[in-house]
Amino acid sequence: MPLALITGGAKRIGASITMELAKAGFDIALHVNNSKVEAESIVGQLHQLGVRAETFRLDLNRLAEIRTMLANINKSMGPIDLIVNNASMFAYDSPDNFDYDSATEQLRVNLLAPAEITRCLAECSQPGSVVINMLDNKLFSLNPDYFSYTMSKSALKSATEMMAMKFAAKLRVNAIAPGVTLRSSDQTQQNFEDGWRLSLSGTGATPGEIANTVLFIWNTKSINGETIVLDGGQRLMGLDRDVAFLVDE
């Protein structure tokens, strides 16, 4: 069975990706940071499905320890075939009030960690491995909200294309950019539902659609260096603020 590593794979979108990959025949290396309880629950579910699954804990701010984590996965479970760089840090700021420390932390987690993980995989993988980076539809219709987060994801989109070129002999590197998918902690349910529907097709993405897109990329060898946007066409509406703020105005 192929082995998949999902960063931030115990909660929210990451958990949906984890479960769908397991159902599709993958063994699972589950990266977590603080989600110990959620990780224990999902690993239990995976074992009930007959899937090999182990948890590997790391704060992705600690970039120097990424190589050790990947080596531990290889030693314990074997070579990694698919990596989904799903873990992200998401904190509000804007160009006129961003904090240096918070911005630097978001760049480490959202950009440098996925880049280091991809570089390490390219060094030890067999041809045919796949990396999928989770981006954001904001990159295709920029606004100044969530400034540091958006900078980090914009750079990761460029890194996705450059790494696809550099590592083409060993692996494919692609990305998925969802729009509104799940309610964030500072949203009301109504705010989320209004934002989720604010698109050309009247719908945002679902965790299941994102997980299915991961499998589509894995199964489609002609996709390399691409970003697939899942937002119902919201990026084409020319929104001048983050959708969460627009639906409140």
Contacts in CASP RR format, 6 or more apart in sequence:
PFRMAT RR
TARGET T0000
AUTHOR 0000-0000-0000
METHOD contacts of the structure
MODEL  1
MPLALITGGAKRIGASITMELAKAGFDIALHVNNSKVEAESIVGQLHQLG
VRAETFRLDLNRLAEIRTMLANINKSMGPIDLIVNNASMFAYDSPDNFDY
DSATEQLRVNLLAPAEITRCLAECSQPGSVVINMLDNKLFSLNPDYFSYT
MSKSALKSATEMMAMKFAAKLRVNAIAPGVTLRSSDQTQQNFEDGWRLSL
SGTGATPGEIANTVLFIWNTKSINGETIVLDGGQRLMGLDRDVAFLVDE
1 25 0 8 1.000
1 26 0 8 1.000
1 27 0 8 1.000
1 51 0 8 1.000
1 52 0 8 1.000
2 25 0 8 1.000
2 26 0 8 1.000
2 27 0 8 1.000
2 81 0 8 1.000
2 82 0 8 1.000
3 26 0 8 1.000
3 27 0 8 1.000
3 28 0 8 1.000
3 29 0 8 1.000
3 73 0 8 1.000
3 77 0 8 1.000
3 78 0 8 1.000
3 79 0 8 1.000
3 80 0 8 1.000
3 81 0 8 1.000
3 82 0 8 1.000
4 21 0 8 1.000
4 26 0 8 1.000
4 27 0 8 1.000
4 28 0 8 1.000
4 29 0 8 1.000
4 80 0 8 1.000
4 81 0 8 1.000
4 82 0 8 1.000
4 83 0 8 1.000
4 84 0 8 1.000
5 29 0 8 1.000
5 31 0 8 1.000
5 56 0 8 1.000
5 70 0 8 1.000
5 73 0 8 1.000
5 80 0 8 1.000
5 82 0 8 1.000
5 83 0 8 1.000
5 84 0 8 1.000
5 117 0 8 1.000
6 14 0 8 1.000
6 17 0 8 1.000
6 18 0 8 1.000
6 21 0 8 1.000
6 28 0 8 1.000
6 29 0 8 1.000
6 30 0 8 1.000
6 31 0 8 1.000
6 83 0 8 1.000
6 84 0 8 1.000
6 86 0 8 1.000
7 31 0 8 1.000
7 60 0 8 1.000
7 83 0 8 1.000
7 84 0 8 1.000
7 85 0 8 1.000
7 86 0 8 1.000
7 87 0 8 1.000
7 113 0 8 1.000
7 114 0 8 1.000
7 117 0 8 1.000
8 14 0 8 1.000
8 30 0 8 1.000
8 31 0 8 1.000
8 32 0 8 1.000
8 33 0 8 1.000
8 35 0 8 1.000
8 86 0 8 1.000
8 87 0 8 1.000
9 15 0 8 1.000
9 17 0 8 1.000
9 18 0 8 1.000
9 30 0 8 1.000
9 31 0 8 1.000
9 32 0 8 1.000
9 35 0 8 1.000
9 39 0 8 1.000
9 42 0 8 1.000
9 86 0 8 1.000
9 87 0 8 1.000
10 18 0 8 1.000
10 30 0 8 1.000
10 32 0 8 1.000
10 35 0 8 1.000
10 38 0 8 1.000
10 39 0 8 1.000
10 41 0 8 1.000
10 42 0 8 1.000
10 55 0 8 1.000
11 35 0 8 1.000
11 38 0 8 1.000
12 182 0 8 1.000
12 207 0 8 1.000
13 86 0 8 1.000
13 134 0 8 1.000
13 178 0 8 1.000
13 181 0 8 1.000
13 182 0 8 1.000
13 207 0 8 1.000
13 210 0 8 1.000
14 84 0 8 1.000
14 86 0 8 1.000
14 207 0 8 1.000
15 38 0 8 1.000
15 42 0 8 1.000
15 207 0 8 1.000
16 207 0 8 1.000
16 208 0 8 1.000
16 210 0 8 1.000
16 211 0 8 1.000
17 84 0 8 1.000
17 86 0 8 1.000
17 207 0 8 1.000
17 210 0 8 1.000
17 211 0 8 1.000
17 214 0 8 1.000
18 28 0 8 1.000
18 30 0 8 1.000
18 42 0 8 1.000
18 46 0 8 1.000
19 42 0 8 1.000
19 45 0 8 1.000
19 46 0 8 1.000
19 211 0 8 1.000
20 208 0 8 1.000
20 211 0 8 1.000
20 212 0 8 1.000
20 214 0 8 1.000
20 215 0 8 1.000
21 28 0 8 1.000
21 82 0 8 1.000
21 84 0 8 1.000
21 211 0 8 1.000
21 214 0 8 1.000
21 215 0 8 1.000
22 28 0 8 1.000
22 46 0 8 1.000
22 49 0 8 1.000
22 51 0 8 1.000
22 53 0 8 1.000
23 49 0 8 1.000
24 215 0 8 1.000
25 51 0 8 1.000
26 51 0 8 1.000
26 81 0 8 1.000
26 82 0 8 1.000
27 51 0 8 1.000
27 52 0 8 1.000
27 53 0 8 1.000
27 77 0 8 1.000
28 46 0 8 1.000
28 51 0 8 1.000
28 52 0 8 1.000
28 53 0 8 1.000
28 54 0 8 1.000
29 53 0 8 1.000
29 54 0 8 1.000
29 56 0 8 1.000
29 73 0 8 1.000
29 77 0 8 1.000
29 80 0 8 1.000
30 39 0 8 1.000
30 42 0 8 1.000
30 43 0 8 1.000
30 53 0 8 1.000
30 54 0 8 1.000
30 55 0 8 1.000
30 56 0 8 1.000
31 55 0 8 1.000
31 56 0 8 1.000
31 57 0 8 1.000
31 58 0 8 1.000
31 69 0 8 1.000
31 87 0 8 1.000
32 38 0 8 1.000
32 39 0 8 1.000
32 55 0 8 1.000
32 56 0 8 1.000
32 57 0 8 1.000
33 57 0 8 1.000
33 58 0 8 1.000
33 59 0 8 1.000
33 60 0 8 1.000
33 87 0 8 1.000
36 57 0 8 1.000
39 55 0 8 1.000
40 55 0 8 1.000
42 53 0 8 1.000
43 53 0 8 1.000
43 54 0 8 1.000
43 55 0 8 1.000
44 53 0 8 1.000
46 53 0 8 1.000
47 53 0 8 1.000
52 77 0 8 1.000
54 73 0 8 1.000
54 76 0 8 1.000
54 77 0 8 1.000
56 69 0 8 1.000
56 72 0 8 1.000
56 73 0 8 1.000
58 65 0 8 1.000
58 66 0 8 1.000
58 69 0 8 1.000
60 66 0 8 1.000
60 87 0 8 1.000
60 108 0 8 1.000
60 109 0 8 1.000
60 113 0 8 1.000
61 105 0 8 1.000
61 108 0 8 1.000
61 109 0 8 1.000
61 113 0 8 1.000
63 108 0 8 1.000
63 112 0 8 1.000
63 113 0 8 1.000
63 116 0 8 1.000
66 113 0 8 1.000
66 116 0 8 1.000
66 117 0 8 1.000
66 120 0 8 1.000
67 116 0 8 1.000
67 120 0 8 1.000
70 80 0 8 1.000
70 117 0 8 1.000
70 120 0 8 1.000
70 121 0 8 1.000
70 124 0 8 1.000
73 80 0 8 1.000
74 80 0 8 1.000
74 124 0 8 1.000
79 124 0 8 1.000
79 125 0 8 1.000
79 126 0 8 1.000
80 121 0 8 1.000
80 125 0 8 1.000
80 129 0 8 1.000
81 125 0 8 1.000
81 128 0 8 1.000
81 129 0 8 1.000
81 130 0 8 1.000
82 129 0 8 1.000
82 130 0 8 1.000
82 131 0 8 1.000
82 132 0 8 1.000
82 218 0 8 1.000
83 117 0 8 1.000
83 118 0 8 1.000
83 121 0 8 1.000
83 129 0 8 1.000
83 130 0 8 1.000
83 131 0 8 1.000
83 132 0 8 1.000
84 132 0 8 1.000
84 134 0 8 1.000
84 214 0 8 1.000
85 113 0 8 1.000
85 114 0 8 1.000
85 117 0 8 1.000
85 118 0 8 1.000
85 131 0 8 1.000
85 132 0 8 1.000
85 133 0 8 1.000
85 134 0 8 1.000
86 134 0 8 1.000
87 109 0 8 1.000
87 113 0 8 1.000
88 109 0 8 1.000
88 110 0 8 1.000
88 134 0 8 1.000
88 149 0 8 1.000
88 153 0 8 1.000
89 105 0 8 1.000
89 106 0 8 1.000
89 109 0 8 1.000
89 110 0 8 1.000
89 149 0 8 1.000
90 106 0 8 1.000
90 146 0 8 1.000
90 149 0 8 1.000
90 184 0 8 1.000
91 102 0 8 1.000
91 106 0 8 1.000
91 146 0 8 1.000
91 148 0 8 1.000
91 149 0 8 1.000
92 145 0 8 1.000
92 146 0 8 1.000
93 99 0 8 1.000
93 102 0 8 1.000
93 103 0 8 1.000
93 146 0 8 1.000
93 147 0 8 1.000
93 148 0 8 1.000
93 149 0 8 1.000
94 144 0 8 1.000
94 145 0 8 1.000
94 147 0 8 1.000
95 144 0 8 1.000
95 147 0 8 1.000
98 147 0 8 1.000
98 148 0 8 1.000
102 148 0 8 1.000
103 147 0 8 1.000
103 148 0 8 1.000
103 151 0 8 1.000
106 148 0 8 1.000
106 149 0 8 1.000
106 151 0 8 1.000
106 152 0 8 1.000
107 148 0 8 1.000
107 151 0 8 1.000
107 152 0 8 1.000
107 155 0 8 1.000
109 152 0 8 1.000
110 149 0 8 1.000
110 152 0 8 1.000
110 153 0 8 1.000
110 156 0 8 1.000
111 152 0 8 1.000
111 153 0 8 1.000
111 155 0 8 1.000
111 156 0 8 1.000
111 159 0 8 1.000
114 131 0 8 1.000
114 133 0 8 1.000
114 156 0 8 1.000
114 159 0 8 1.000
115 156 0 8 1.000
115 159 0 8 1.000
115 163 0 8 1.000
117 131 0 8 1.000
118 131 0 8 1.000
118 163 0 8 1.000
118 167 0 8 1.000
118 171 0 8 1.000
118 173 0 8 1.000
119 163 0 8 1.000
121 129 0 8 1.000
121 131 0 8 1.000
121 170 0 8 1.000
121 171 0 8 1.000
122 163 0 8 1.000
122 166 0 8 1.000
122 167 0 8 1.000
122 170 0 8 1.000
122 171 0 8 1.000
125 170 0 8 1.000
125 171 0 8 1.000
126 170 0 8 1.000
127 169 0 8 1.000
127 170 0 8 1.000
127 171 0 8 1.000
128 170 0 8 1.000
128 171 0 8 1.000
128 172 0 8 1.000
129 170 0 8 1.000
129 171 0 8 1.000
129 172 0 8 1.000
130 171 0 8 1.000
130 172 0 8 1.000
130 173 0 8 1.000
130 174 0 8 1.000
130 217 0 8 1.000
130 218 0 8 1.000
131 163 0 8 1.000
131 171 0 8 1.000
131 172 0 8 1.000
131 173 0 8 1.000
131 174 0 8 1.000
132 173 0 8 1.000
132 174 0 8 1.000
132 175 0 8 1.000
132 176 0 8 1.000
132 214 0 8 1.000
132 217 0 8 1.000
132 218 0 8 1.000
133 156 0 8 1.000
133 157 0 8 1.000
133 159 0 8 1.000
133 160 0 8 1.000
133 173 0 8 1.000
133 174 0 8 1.000
133 175 0 8 1.000
133 176 0 8 1.000
134 175 0 8 1.000
134 176 0 8 1.000
134 178 0 8 1.000
135 153 0 8 1.000
135 156 0 8 1.000
135 157 0 8 1.000
135 160 0 8 1.000
135 175 0 8 1.000
135 176 0 8 1.000
135 177 0 8 1.000
135 227 0 8 1.000
136 149 0 8 1.000
136 150 0 8 1.000
136 153 0 8 1.000
136 177 0 8 1.000
136 178 0 8 1.000
136 179 0 8 1.000
137 177 0 8 1.000
137 178 0 8 1.000
137 179 0 8 1.000
137 229 0 8 1.000
137 230 0 8 1.000
137 231 0 8 1.000
137 234 0 8 1.000
137 235 0 8 1.000
138 146 0 8 1.000
138 150 0 8 1.000
138 153 0 8 1.000
138 179 0 8 1.000
138 242 0 8 1.000
139 150 0 8 1.000
139 153 0 8 1.000
139 154 0 8 1.000
139 157 0 8 1.000
139 177 0 8 1.000
139 227 0 8 1.000
140 177 0 8 1.000
140 229 0 8 1.000
140 235 0 8 1.000
141 234 0 8 1.000
141 235 0 8 1.000
141 236 0 8 1.000
141 237 0 8 1.000
141 238 0 8 1.000
141 239 0 8 1.000
142 150 0 8 1.000
143 239 0 8 1.000
143 240 0 8 1.000
143 241 0 8 1.000
143 242 0 8 1.000
145 241 0 8 1.000
145 242 0 8 1.000
145 245 0 8 1.000
146 242 0 8 1.000
156 175 0 8 1.000
157 175 0 8 1.000
157 177 0 8 1.000
157 227 0 8 1.000
160 173 0 8 1.000
160 174 0 8 1.000
160 175 0 8 1.000
160 225 0 8 1.000
160 227 0 8 1.000
161 173 0 8 1.000
161 225 0 8 1.000
163 173 0 8 1.000
164 172 0 8 1.000
164 173 0 8 1.000
164 174 0 8 1.000
164 224 0 8 1.000
164 225 0 8 1.000
165 225 0 8 1.000
167 173 0 8 1.000
168 224 0 8 1.000
172 217 0 8 1.000
172 221 0 8 1.000
172 223 0 8 1.000
172 224 0 8 1.000
172 225 0 8 1.000
173 224 0 8 1.000
173 225 0 8 1.000
174 217 0 8 1.000
174 223 0 8 1.000
174 224 0 8 1.000
174 225 0 8 1.000
174 226 0 8 1.000
174 227 0 8 1.000
174 228 0 8 1.000
175 225 0 8 1.000
175 226 0 8 1.000
175 227 0 8 1.000
175 228 0 8 1.000
176 210 0 8 1.000
176 213 0 8 1.000
176 214 0 8 1.000
176 217 0 8 1.000
176 227 0 8 1.000
176 228 0 8 1.000
176 230 0 8 1.000
177 227 0 8 1.000
177 228 0 8 1.000
177 229 0 8 1.000
177 230 0 8 1.000
177 231 0 8 1.000
178 204 0 8 1.000
178 205 0 8 1.000
178 210 0 8 1.000
178 229 0 8 1.000
178 230 0 8 1.000
178 231 0 8 1.000
179 204 0 8 1.000
179 205 0 8 1.000
179 229 0 8 1.000
179 230 0 8 1.000
179 231 0 8 1.000
179 232 0 8 1.000
179 234 0 8 1.000
180 192 0 8 1.000
180 195 0 8 1.000
180 196 0 8 1.000
180 198 0 8 1.000
180 204 0 8 1.000
180 205 0 8 1.000
180 231 0 8 1.000
180 234 0 8 1.000
180 243 0 8 1.000
180 244 0 8 1.000
181 196 0 8 1.000
181 204 0 8 1.000
181 205 0 8 1.000
181 206 0 8 1.000
181 207 0 8 1.000
181 210 0 8 1.000
182 192 0 8 1.000
182 207 0 8 1.000
183 189 0 8 1.000
183 191 0 8 1.000
183 192 0 8 1.000
184 192 0 8 1.000
184 244 0 8 1.000
187 244 0 8 1.000
191 244 0 8 1.000
191 247 0 8 1.000
191 248 0 8 1.000
194 247 0 8 1.000
195 243 0 8 1.000
195 244 0 8 1.000
195 246 0 8 1.000
195 247 0 8 1.000
196 203 0 8 1.000
196 204 0 8 1.000
197 203 0 8 1.000
197 204 0 8 1.000
198 234 0 8 1.000
198 237 0 8 1.000
198 239 0 8 1.000
198 243 0 8 1.000
198 246 0 8 1.000
198 247 0 8 1.000
199 231 0 8 1.000
199 232 0 8 1.000
199 233 0 8 1.000
199 234 0 8 1.000
199 237 0 8 1.000
200 232 0 8 1.000
200 233 0 8 1.000
200 234 0 8 1.000
200 236 0 8 1.000
200 237 0 8 1.000
201 232 0 8 1.000
201 233 0 8 1.000
202 232 0 8 1.000
203 232 0 8 1.000
204 230 0 8 1.000
204 231 0 8 1.000
204 232 0 8 1.000
204 234 0 8 1.000
205 230 0 8 1.000
205 231 0 8 1.000
205 232 0 8 1.000
209 230 0 8 1.000
210 230 0 8 1.000
213 228 0 8 1.000
213 230 0 8 1.000
216 223 0 8 1.000
216 228 0 8 1.000
217 223 0 8 1.000
217 228 0 8 1.000
229 235 0 8 1.000
234 243 0 8 1.000
239 246 0 8 1.000
END
